[in-house]
C-alpha cells in the first residue's frame, strides 16, 4: 500500500508525472527534510505517518 493512499510516487512527492529530474529531486529532499527526526525533534507521529505500509 502506497503512503498516504497515494497511487504513485509522483502523488507522494506532489509533482506532475512529467516533472524533470531536478524537480523530483527537490520534492524528495523537501519531503525528507520535513520528516527527518532531527527536524521534527523526534516526533513519532511524523515518523510513523511515513513508514506505515
N, CA, C and O atoms as a Tripos MOL2 file, in Angstrom:
@<TRIPOS>MOLECULE
protein
  212   211    53     0     0
PROTEIN
NO_CHARGES

@<TRIPOS>ATOM
      1 N           0.8480   -1.1790    0.0000 N.3       1 UNK1
      2 CA          0.0000    0.0000    0.0000 C.3       1 UNK1
      3 C           0.8900    1.2380    0.0000 C.2       1 UNK1
      4 O           1.7400    1.3890    0.8780 O.2       1 UNK1
      5 N           0.7040    2.1180   -0.9720 N.am      2 UNK2
      6 CA          1.4840    3.3510   -1.0220 C.3       2 UNK2
      7 C           1.2050    4.2470    0.1830 C.2       2 UNK2
      8 O           0.1930    4.0960    0.8670 O.2       2 UNK2
      9 N           2.0990    5.1590    0.4200 N.am      3 UNK3
     10 CA          1.9750    6.0860    1.5380 C.3       3 UNK3
     11 C           0.7960    7.0300    1.3640 C.2       3 UNK3
     12 O           0.5290    7.5150    0.2650 O.2       3 UNK3
     13 N           0.1030    7.2800    2.4520 N.am      4 UNK4
     14 CA         -0.9870    8.2620    2.4950 C.3       4 UNK4
     15 C          -2.0590    8.0200    1.4340 C.2       4 UNK4
     16 O          -2.7240    8.9680    1.0150 O.2       4 UNK4
     17 N          -2.2430    6.7790    0.9920 N.am      5 UNK5
     18 CA         -3.2530    6.4760   -0.0050 C.3       5 UNK5
     19 C          -2.8960    6.9510   -1.4030 C.2       5 UNK5
     20 O          -3.7350    6.8860   -2.3010 O.2       5 UNK5
     21 N          -1.6800    7.4260   -1.6140 N.am      6 UNK6
     22 CA         -1.2500    7.8970   -2.9220 C.3       6 UNK6
     23 C          -1.0690    6.7040   -3.8540 C.2       6 UNK6
     24 O          -0.7200    5.6120   -3.4060 O.2       6 UNK6
     25 N          -1.3010    6.9050   -5.1290 N.am      7 UNK7
     26 CA         -1.2120    5.8250   -6.0880 C.3       7 UNK7
     27 C           0.1810    5.6770   -6.6890 C.2       7 UNK7
     28 O           0.5860    4.5660   -7.0310 O.2       7 UNK7
     29 N           0.9010    6.7450   -6.8210 N.am      8 UNK8
     30 CA          2.2410    6.6950   -7.4130 C.3       8 UNK8
     31 C           3.1990    7.5330   -6.5730 C.2       8 UNK8
     32 O           2.7780    8.3060   -5.7120 O.2       8 UNK8
     33 N           4.4780    7.3690   -6.8330 N.am      9 UNK9
     34 CA          5.4380    8.1910   -6.1040 C.3       9 UNK9
     35 C           5.3290    9.6520   -6.5160 C.2       9 UNK9
     36 O           5.7350   10.5370   -5.7610 O.2       9 UNK9
     37 N           4.7910    9.9160   -7.6940 N.am     10 UNK10
     38 CA          4.5570   11.3050   -8.0920 C.3      10 UNK10
     39 C           3.5370   11.9470   -7.1530 C.2      10 UNK10
     40 O           3.6790   13.1070   -6.7660 O.2      10 UNK10
     41 N           2.5000   11.1740   -6.7900 N.am     11 UNK11
     42 CA          1.4940   11.6740   -5.8550 C.3      11 UNK11
     43 C           2.1080   11.9300   -4.4830 C.2      11 UNK11
     44 O           1.8150   12.9390   -3.8410 O.2      11 UNK11
     45 N           2.9570   11.0130   -4.0420 N.am     12 UNK12
     46 CA          3.6130   11.1590   -2.7400 C.3      12 UNK12
     47 C           4.4600   12.4220   -2.7210 C.2      12 UNK12
     48 O           4.4420   13.1750   -1.7480 O.2      12 UNK12
     49 N           5.2010   12.6490   -3.7940 N.am     13 UNK13
     50 CA          6.0720   13.8190   -3.8730 C.3      13 UNK13
     51 C           5.3120   15.0970   -4.2260 C.2      13 UNK13
     52 O           5.8220   16.1970   -4.0140 O.2      13 UNK13
     53 N           4.1160   14.9620   -4.7560 N.am     14 UNK14
     54 CA          3.3190   16.1320   -5.1120 C.3      14 UNK14
     55 C           3.8110   16.8290   -6.3550 C.2      14 UNK14
     56 O           3.7630   18.0560   -6.4390 O.2      14 UNK14
     57 N           4.2890   16.0590   -7.3340 N.am     15 UNK15
     58 CA          4.7760   16.6160   -8.5870 C.3      15 UNK15
     59 C           4.0070   15.9950   -9.7460 C.2      15 UNK15
     60 O           3.4750   14.8940   -9.6060 O.2      15 UNK15
     61 N           3.9370   16.6790  -10.8910 N.am     16 UNK16
     62 CA          3.2680   16.0870  -12.0470 C.3      16 UNK16
     63 C           4.1050   14.9430  -12.6330 C.2      16 UNK16
     64 O           5.3070   14.8500  -12.3830 O.2      16 UNK16
     65 N           3.4590   14.0860  -13.4080 N.am     17 UNK17
     66 CA          4.1500   12.9220  -13.9780 C.3      17 UNK17
     67 C           5.2190   13.3080  -14.9940 C.2      17 UNK17
     68 O           6.1000   12.5050  -15.3000 O.2      17 UNK17
     69 N           5.1490   14.5120  -15.5100 N.am     18 UNK18
     70 CA          6.1590   14.9510  -16.4720 C.3      18 UNK18
     71 C           7.2270   15.8340  -15.8120 C.2      18 UNK18
     72 O           7.9140   16.5950  -16.4920 O.2      18 UNK18
     73 N           7.3600   15.7280  -14.5060 N.am     19 UNK19
     74 CA          8.3390   16.5390  -13.7600 C.3      19 UNK19
     75 C           9.7600   16.1700  -14.1840 C.2      19 UNK19
     76 O          10.0590   15.0190  -14.4980 O.2      19 UNK19
     77 N          10.6090   17.1690  -14.1820 N.am     20 UNK20
     78 CA         12.0100   16.9330  -14.5320 C.3      20 UNK20
     79 C          12.7200   16.2190  -13.3870 C.2      20 UNK20
     80 O          12.2160   16.1550  -12.2660 O.2      20 UNK20
     81 N          13.8950   15.6870  -13.6900 N.am     21 UNK21
     82 CA         14.6860   15.0170  -12.6650 C.3      21 UNK21
     83 C          15.0230   15.9860  -11.5330 C.2      21 UNK21
     84 O          15.0230   15.6020  -10.3640 O.2      21 UNK21
     85 N          15.3050   17.2240  -11.8760 N.am     22 UNK22
     86 CA         15.6060   18.2340  -10.8680 C.3      22 UNK22
     87 C          14.4170   18.5180   -9.9580 C.2      22 UNK22
     88 O          14.5820   18.6820   -8.7490 O.2      22 UNK22
     89 N          13.2120   18.5750  -10.5410 N.am     23 UNK23
     90 CA         12.0040   18.8010   -9.7450 C.3      23 UNK23
     91 C          11.7300   17.6210   -8.8190 C.2      23 UNK23
     92 O          11.3240   17.8110   -7.6730 O.2      23 UNK23
     93 N          11.9510   16.4010   -9.3140 N.am     24 UNK24
     94 CA         11.7800   15.2120   -8.4780 C.3      24 UNK24
     95 C          12.7400   15.2450   -7.3020 C.2      24 UNK24
     96 O          12.3660   14.9270   -6.1730 O.2      24 UNK24
     97 N          13.9800   15.6320   -7.5720 N.am     25 UNK25
     98 CA         14.9900   15.6870   -6.5140 C.3      25 UNK25
     99 C          14.6220   16.7230   -5.4560 C.2      25 UNK25
    100 O          14.7320   16.4620   -4.2580 O.2      25 UNK25
    101 N          14.1860   17.8980   -5.9040 N.am     26 UNK26
    102 CA         13.7920   18.9520   -4.9660 C.3      26 UNK26
    103 C          12.6290   18.5060   -4.0890 C.2      26 UNK26
    104 O          12.6270   18.7460   -2.8810 O.2      26 UNK26
    105 N          11.6370   17.8520   -4.7010 N.am     27 UNK27
    106 CA         10.4730   17.3960   -3.9480 C.3      27 UNK27
    107 C          10.8690   16.3120   -2.9520 C.2      27 UNK27
    108 O          10.3820   16.2960   -1.8210 O.2      27 UNK27
    109 N          11.7490   15.4080   -3.3690 N.am     28 UNK28
    110 CA         12.2100   14.3430   -2.4730 C.3      28 UNK28
    111 C          12.9620   14.9290   -1.2770 C.2      28 UNK28
    112 O          12.7220   14.5320   -0.1370 O.2      28 UNK28
    113 N          13.8560   15.8570   -1.5300 N.am     29 UNK29
    114 CA         14.6380   16.4580   -0.4550 C.3      29 UNK29
    115 C          13.7510   17.2480    0.5050 C.2      29 UNK29
    116 O          13.9690   17.2170    1.7160 O.2      29 UNK29
    117 N          12.7550   17.9540   -0.0240 N.am     30 UNK30
    118 CA         11.8440   18.7140    0.8250 C.3      30 UNK30
    119 C          11.0450   17.7740    1.7370 C.2      30 UNK30
    120 O          10.8560   18.0610    2.9190 O.2      30 UNK30
    121 N          10.5830   16.6600    1.1830 N.am     31 UNK31
    122 CA          9.8370   15.6910    1.9810 C.3      31 UNK31
    123 C          10.7370   15.0320    3.0200 C.2      31 UNK31
    124 O          10.3170   14.7930    4.1520 O.2      31 UNK31
    125 N          11.9700   14.7430    2.6340 N.am     32 UNK32
    126 CA         12.9250   14.1360    3.5680 C.3      32 UNK32
    127 C          13.2340   15.0900    4.7200 C.2      32 UNK32
    128 O          13.2980   14.6680    5.8750 O.2      32 UNK32
    129 N          13.4260   16.3740    4.4110 N.am     33 UNK33
    130 CA         13.6810   17.3600    5.4650 C.3      33 UNK33
    131 C          12.4750   17.5060    6.3830 C.2      33 UNK33
    132 O          12.6230   17.6210    7.5990 O.2      33 UNK33
    133 N          11.2890   17.5000    5.7980 N.am     34 UNK34
    134 CA         10.0650   17.6780    6.5810 C.3      34 UNK34
    135 C           9.8900   16.5720    7.6150 C.2      34 UNK34
    136 O           9.4050   16.8330    8.7150 O.2      34 UNK34
    137 N          10.2740   15.3530    7.2830 N.am     35 UNK35
    138 CA         10.0310   14.2120    8.1640 C.3      35 UNK35
    139 C          11.2840   13.6790    8.8380 C.2      35 UNK35
    140 O          11.2400   12.6280    9.4760 O.2      35 UNK35
    141 N          12.3880   14.3770    8.7090 N.am     36 UNK36
    142 CA         13.6370   13.9200    9.3270 C.3      36 UNK36
    143 C          13.5390   14.0550   10.8460 C.2      36 UNK36
    144 O          13.0820   15.0840   11.3430 O.2      36 UNK36
    145 N          13.9640   13.0270   11.5900 N.am     37 UNK37
    146 CA         13.8480   13.0740   13.0550 C.3      37 UNK37
    147 C          14.5770   14.2490   13.6990 C.2      37 UNK37
    148 O          14.1330   14.7520   14.7320 O.2      37 UNK37
    149 N          15.6700   14.6890   13.1200 N.am     38 UNK38
    150 CA         16.3830   15.8340   13.6810 C.3      38 UNK38
    151 C          15.5890   17.1320   13.5030 C.2      38 UNK38
    152 O          15.7160   18.0440   14.3200 O.2      38 UNK38
    153 N          14.7860   17.2250   12.4640 N.am     39 UNK39
    154 CA         13.9910   18.4240   12.2120 C.3      39 UNK39
    155 C          12.6770   18.4150   12.9720 C.2      39 UNK39
    156 O          12.1400   19.4730   13.3020 O.2      39 UNK39
    157 N          12.1530   17.2200   13.2530 N.am     40 UNK40
    158 CA         10.8630   17.1120   13.9280 C.3      40 UNK40
    159 C          11.0250   16.9280   15.4230 C.2      40 UNK40
    160 O          10.0370   16.7640   16.1390 O.2      40 UNK40
    161 N          12.2560   16.9530   15.9000 N.am     41 UNK41
    162 CA         12.5020   16.7870   17.3280 C.3      41 UNK41
    163 C          12.1630   15.3850   17.8050 C.2      41 UNK41
    164 O          11.8010   15.1740   18.9630 O.2      41 UNK41
    165 N          12.2860   14.4260   16.8860 N.am     42 UNK42
    166 CA         11.9790   13.0520   17.2290 C.3      42 UNK42
    167 C          10.4990   12.7860   17.3630 C.2      42 UNK42
    168 O          10.1060   11.8220   18.0200 O.2      42 UNK42
    169 N           9.6550   13.6240   16.7500 N.am     43 UNK43
    170 CA          8.2040   13.4810   16.8120 C.3      43 UNK43
    171 C           7.7910   12.1620   16.1600 C.2      43 UNK43
    172 O           7.9290   11.9940   14.9490 O.2      43 UNK43
    173 N           7.2950   11.2470   16.9520 N.am     44 UNK44
    174 CA          6.9780    9.8960   16.4990 C.3      44 UNK44
    175 C           5.8600    9.9060   15.4520 C.2      44 UNK44
    176 O           5.8710    9.0760   14.5430 O.2      44 UNK44
    177 N           4.9180   10.8050   15.5550 N.am     45 UNK45
    178 CA          3.8110   10.8690   14.6120 C.3      45 UNK45
    179 C           4.2780   11.1460   13.2000 C.2      45 UNK45
    180 O           3.7670   10.5530   12.2500 O.2      45 UNK45
    181 N           5.2340   12.0320   13.0480 N.am     46 UNK46
    182 CA          5.7840   12.3460   11.7420 C.3      46 UNK46
    183 C           6.4920   11.1360   11.1630 C.2      46 UNK46
    184 O           6.3760   10.8420    9.9730 O.2      46 UNK46
    185 N           7.2130   10.4510   12.0000 N.am     47 UNK47
    186 CA          7.9510    9.2660   11.5700 C.3      47 UNK47
    187 C           6.9860    8.1560   11.1770 C.2      47 UNK47
    188 O           7.1740    7.5150   10.1420 O.2      47 UNK47
    189 N           5.9630    7.9200   11.9800 N.am     48 UNK48
    190 CA          5.0070    6.8420   11.7150 C.3      48 UNK48
    191 C           4.1850    7.0890   10.4770 C.2      48 UNK48
    192 O           3.8650    6.1410    9.7600 O.2      48 UNK48
    193 N           3.8300    8.3290   10.1970 N.am     49 UNK49
    194 CA          2.9790    8.6090    9.0430 C.3      49 UNK49
    195 C           3.6670    8.2640    7.7390 C.2      49 UNK49
    196 O           2.9930    8.0570    6.7300 O.2      49 UNK49
    197 N           4.9710    8.1990    7.7290 N.am     50 UNK50
    198 CA          5.6960    7.8810    6.5140 C.3      50 UNK50
    199 C           6.1240    6.4290    6.4260 C.2      50 UNK50
    200 O           6.5560    5.9850    5.3610 O.2      50 UNK50
    201 N           6.0190    5.6740    7.5110 N.am     51 UNK51
    202 CA          6.5210    4.3030    7.4890 C.3      51 UNK51
    203 C           5.4110    3.2700    7.4690 C.2      51 UNK51
    204 O           5.6940    2.0760    7.3620 O.2      51 UNK51
    205 N           4.1580    3.6880    7.5690 N.am     52 UNK52
    206 CA          3.0790    2.7170    7.5510 C.3      52 UNK52
    207 C           2.8840    2.1880    6.1500 C.2      52 UNK52
    208 O           2.8580    2.9560    5.1880 O.2      52 UNK52
    209 N           2.7480    0.8890    6.0300 N.am     53 UNK53
    210 CA          2.5670    0.2770    4.7140 C.3      53 UNK53
    211 C           1.1990   -0.3390    4.5920 C.2      53 UNK53
    212 O           0.8660   -0.9020    3.5490 O.2      53 UNK53
@<TRIPOS>BOND
     1     1     2 1
     2     2     3 1
     3     3     4 2
     4     3     5 am
     5     5     6 1
     6     6     7 1
     7     7     8 2
     8     7     9 am
     9     9    10 1
    10    10    11 1
    11    11    12 2
    12    11    13 am
    13    13    14 1
    14    14    15 1
    15    15    16 2
    16    15    17 am
    17    17    18 1
    18    18    19 1
    19    19    20 2
    20    19    21 am
    21    21    22 1
    22    22    23 1
    23    23    24 2
    24    23    25 am
    25    25    26 1
    26    26    27 1
    27    27    28 2
    28    27    29 am
    29    29    30 1
    30    30    31 1
    31    31    32 2
    32    31    33 am
    33    33    34 1
    34    34    35 1
    35    35    36 2
    36    35    37 am
    37    37    38 1
    38    38    39 1
    39    39    40 2
    40    39    41 am
    41    41    42 1
    42    42    43 1
    43    43    44 2
    44    43    45 am
    45    45    46 1
    46    46    47 1
    47    47    48 2
    48    47    49 am
    49    49    50 1
    50    50    51 1
    51    51    52 2
    52    51    53 am
    53    53    54 1
    54    54    55 1
    55    55    56 2
    56    55    57 am
    57    57    58 1
    58    58    59 1
    59    59    60 2
    60    59    61 am
    61    61    62 1
    62    62    63 1
    63    63    64 2
    64    63    65 am
    65    65    66 1
    66    66    67 1
    67    67    68 2
    68    67    69 am
    69    69    70 1
    70    70    71 1
    71    71    72 2
    72    71    73 am
    73    73    74 1
    74    74    75 1
    75    75    76 2
    76    75    77 am
    77    77    78 1
    78    78    79 1
    79    79    80 2
    80    79    81 am
    81    81    82 1
    82    82    83 1
    83    83    84 2
    84    83    85 am
    85    85    86 1
    86    86    87 1
    87    87    88 2
    88    87    89 am
    89    89    90 1
    90    90    91 1
    91    91    92 2
    92    91    93 am
    93    93    94 1
    94    94    95 1
    95    95    96 2
    96    95    97 am
    97    97    98 1
    98    98    99 1
    99    99   100 2
   100    99   101 am
   101   101   102 1
   102   102   103 1
   103   103   104 2
   104   103   105 am
   105   105   106 1
   106   106   107 1
   107   107   108 2
   108   107   109 am
   109   109   110 1
   110   110   111 1
   111   111   112 2
   112   111   113 am
   113   113   114 1
   114   114   115 1
   115   115   116 2
   116   115   117 am
   117   117   118 1
   118   118   119 1
   119   119   120 2
   120   119   121 am
   121   121   122 1
   122   122   123 1
   123   123   124 2
   124   123   125 am
   125   125   126 1
   126   126   127 1
   127   127   128 2
   128   127   129 am
   129   129   130 1
   130   130   131 1
   131   131   132 2
   132   131   133 am
   133   133   134 1
   134   134   135 1
   135   135   136 2
   136   135   137 am
   137   137   138 1
   138   138   139 1
   139   139   140 2
   140   139   141 am
   141   141   142 1
   142   142   143 1
   143   143   144 2
   144   143   145 am
   145   145   146 1
   146   146   147 1
   147   147   148 2
   148   147   149 am
   149   149   150 1
   150   150   151 1
   151   151   152 2
   152   151   153 am
   153   153   154 1
   154   154   155 1
   155   155   156 2
   156   155   157 am
   157   157   158 1
   158   158   159 1
   159   159   160 2
   160   159   161 am
   161   161   162 1
   162   162   163 1
   163   163   164 2
   164   163   165 am
   165   165   166 1
   166   166   167 1
   167   167   168 2
   168   167   169 am
   169   169   170 1
   170   170   171 1
   171   171   172 2
   172   171   173 am
   173   173   174 1
   174   174   175 1
   175   175   176 2
   176   175   177 am
   177   177   178 1
   178   178   179 1
   179   179   180 2
   180   179   181 am
   181   181   182 1
   182   182   183 1
   183   183   184 2
   184   183   185 am
   185   185   186 1
   186   186   187 1
   187   187   188 2
   188   187   189 am
   189   189   190 1
   190   190   191 1
   191   191   192 2
   192   191   193 am
   193   193   194 1
   194   194   195 1
   195   195   196 2
   196   195   197 am
   197   197   198 1
   198   198   199 1
   199   199   200 2
   200   199   201 am
   201   201   202 1
   202   202   203 1
   203   203   204 2
   204   203   205 am
   205   205   206 1
   206   206   207 1
   207   207   208 2
   208   207   209 am
   209   209   210 1
   210   210   211 1
   211   211   212 2
@<TRIPOS>SUBSTRUCTURE
     1 UNK1         2 RESIDUE 1 A UNK
     2 UNK2         6 RESIDUE 1 A UNK
     3 UNK3        10 RESIDUE 1 A UNK
     4 UNK4        14 RESIDUE 1 A UNK
     5 UNK5        18 RESIDUE 1 A UNK
     6 UNK6        22 RESIDUE 1 A UNK
     7 UNK7        26 RESIDUE 1 A UNK
     8 UNK8        30 RESIDUE 1 A UNK
     9 UNK9        34 RESIDUE 1 A UNK
    10 UNK10       38 RESIDUE 1 A UNK
    11 UNK11       42 RESIDUE 1 A UNK
    12 UNK12       46 RESIDUE 1 A UNK
    13 UNK13       50 RESIDUE 1 A UNK
    14 UNK14       54 RESIDUE 1 A UNK
    15 UNK15       58 RESIDUE 1 A UNK
    16 UNK16       62 RESIDUE 1 A UNK
    17 UNK17       66 RESIDUE 1 A UNK
    18 UNK18       70 RESIDUE 1 A UNK
    19 UNK19       74 RESIDUE 1 A UNK
    20 UNK20       78 RESIDUE 1 A UNK
    21 UNK21       82 RESIDUE 1 A UNK
    22 UNK22       86 RESIDUE 1 A UNK
    23 UNK23       90 RESIDUE 1 A UNK
    24 UNK24       94 RESIDUE 1 A UNK
    25 UNK25       98 RESIDUE 1 A UNK
    26 UNK26      102 RESIDUE 1 A UNK
    27 UNK27      106 RESIDUE 1 A UNK
    28 UNK28      110 RESIDUE 1 A UNK
    29 UNK29      114 RESIDUE 1 A UNK
    30 UNK30      118 RESIDUE 1 A UNK
    31 UNK31      122 RESIDUE 1 A UNK
    32 UNK32      126 RESIDUE 1 A UNK
    33 UNK33      130 RESIDUE 1 A UNK
    34 UNK34      134 RESIDUE 1 A UNK
    35 UNK35      138 RESIDUE 1 A UNK
    36 UNK36      142 RESIDUE 1 A UNK
    37 UNK37      146 RESIDUE 1 A UNK
    38 UNK38      150 RESIDUE 1 A UNK
    39 UNK39      154 RESIDUE 1 A UNK
    40 UNK40      158 RESIDUE 1 A UNK
    41 UNK41      162 RESIDUE 1 A UNK
    42 UNK42      166 RESIDUE 1 A UNK
    43 UNK43      170 RESIDUE 1 A UNK
    44 UNK44      174 RESIDUE 1 A UNK
    45 UNK45      178 RESIDUE 1 A UNK
    46 UNK46      182 RESIDUE 1 A UNK
    47 UNK47      186 RESIDUE 1 A UNK
    48 UNK48      190 RESIDUE 1 A UNK
    49 UNK49      194 RESIDUE 1 A UNK
    50 UNK50      198 RESIDUE 1 A UNK
    51 UNK51      202 RESIDUE 1 A UNK
    52 UNK52      206 RESIDUE 1 A UNK
    53 UNK53      210 RESIDUE 1 A UNK
